[in-house]
Amino acid sequence: MKMKIHKLQIARRLVQIAVVLLLLALPVNARYANYVAANEIDRHLERWEGSLQGNVLTLFDRAYRALPGGEKERVGEMVRDDEGVLHNTQAFRGGPWSAEIAHVSMSDPLAAVESMVARKHVAKVVVISLIVPLIATLLLGRVFCSWICPVGFLLELTDKLRGAVAFLEIHPRNVRFSRGTKYALLGGGLATAALFSVPVLGYIYPPAIASREAHDFVFGVFDRAEAGQFGLWFGGLTWMSLIIAAIALFEVVLSRRWWCRYVCPGGGLYSLLGATRPIRVKLLEPKCTHCGDCVVACPMGLNPMLDRMGVECDSCGACISSCDDKALAYGLWRTRKRATEEVTPSGTLIAK
Amino acid sequence: MSRASFLRRSLGTIVRGGLLVGGVFALTGIRLGKRPPAGARMSLGIVRPPGSLAEAEFMAACVRCNRCADACRANAIRFFGPEAGRHHGTPLIVPEERACTMCLECGTACPTGAIQPLLEVTDVAMGVAAVDDRLCVSINGTGICGACFTACPLRGKAITQGIRNAPTVHAEFCTGCGLCEEHCIVDDRIGIRAIQVTTTRAWPARKVA
């Protein structure tokens, strides 16, 4: 099987790596901005010189000072306007669960829906934070899972580990569960949230856990530095990280992409929202030789030759990369052309 | 699919979902009963960031995203750990460690409105400070201090000074920012500051041992 890597696959990997870096960089950025705002940055840069925390802060400081400030005075991340008032230009905050990127507030739809359901009130800020993710999902489907989700990325990597484990002649099992499970968990979780007025799904949704853990980890490291202890410190992490580790372990030995395919409540919500997406993976039936490479490649366990890429597809494009006949491509749903087909006596489809 | 098998499958899915949700609670230790979390300062209640909704509504609206702490200019916002059950990930302020400077950035950062954006410092109502007459050096006669008065952003209104700099808190002006508590000079060895902020939040009753 010759693999030709689609350009979009490279872009997707780069975005995934960038998200993992941002997962750590955004809390550091927040901490840096806080020190600047509190006029503590110079003191910390001086006293922490040479330590891990000091080096990271220096890196951020240099990066911010290298930004074009125009005539306005730039004090780290704060810009002093003509009247001498400091404005917070902190443009990047949060994590994949809920973030502010270039001053645009974005929340995971699961976060927004849970908050609204638990509070039984639709707040304006929630709706505003939903705009970008909702439009992206309605147009492109479950792309959060395949492009942004850091745990999805982790599971893609551990998926490769399954192959390595098989090379060692340990054969990982591939248990299948019902795909309905994630919708059941979504419904049950939202009902629980409404009943007890606590958004509970955020406690098991892996990107939310990753957001919180990365934040707690970075803040913990800097809190230690403020107390005069330097170096890495993993005490900021909580045992919630073990949930992600357990998911990854289960994935390697028992069931391929089981969390994303069968359990993830956020993935379920994205699936439902993206059910009528116009841009999706399309099968060009005349070109298909029914070799089955795409079925092996699909991380979500779908059959691109049959499934018509419905709600479960996360549009990752693995099938497109795997197809040697260029029979799969991203395309507009509405312009999907039906090939004229006829059934030969042997029962295979041929295209005229 | 026949109706019977459809019903059976739906029932199976619902049961599985119920087991999963139950498992989630067992796994994450979320207790849904009204139980205040263990942790710092519980006898005084939790001080939430300025502009936070009433406690029950706050617990419902907050999605535990940590964005308020990213925005906090004073690094005053902390979070409950997983041991706090359903409070895990919700913000709190521990004034004796790091008090709120009332920059009010957290309200603009909150994506759910759990922390409302406030415009005026005088709108803040996180708690009320109270002076312990036995511990305050200016009141008990062991010294002349005035640190709380100097630290107070509403000095002259929320805190006024009497003879030998003895502070008086005026609850109608006090916002509960806790800067007085952070700067109180009474020794940490006592384990308690001479001026402390008590939350104004309605909190489920708890017996203090």
Interface residues (C-beta under 8 A of the other chain):
Chain A: L26 P27 A30 R31 A33 N34 Y35 A37 A38 N88 Q90 R93 G94 G95 W97 S98 A99 E100 S105 S107 A111 A112 E114 S115 A118 R119 K120 H121 A123 K124 V125 V126 S129 S178 G180 T181 Y183 A184 L185 G187 G188 G189 T192 A193 F196 S197 V198 P199 V200 G202 Y203 I204 A208 S211 R212 H215 D216 F219 T238 W239 M240 I243 V263
Chain B: R9 G12 T13 I14 R16 G17 G18 L20 V21 V24 F25 L27 T28 I30 L32 A56 E57 M59 A60 A61 C62 V63 R64 C65 N66 R67 A69 D70 A71 C72 R73 A74 N75 F79 G81 P82 R86 H88 G89 T101 C103 E105 A109 C110 P111 T112 G113 A114
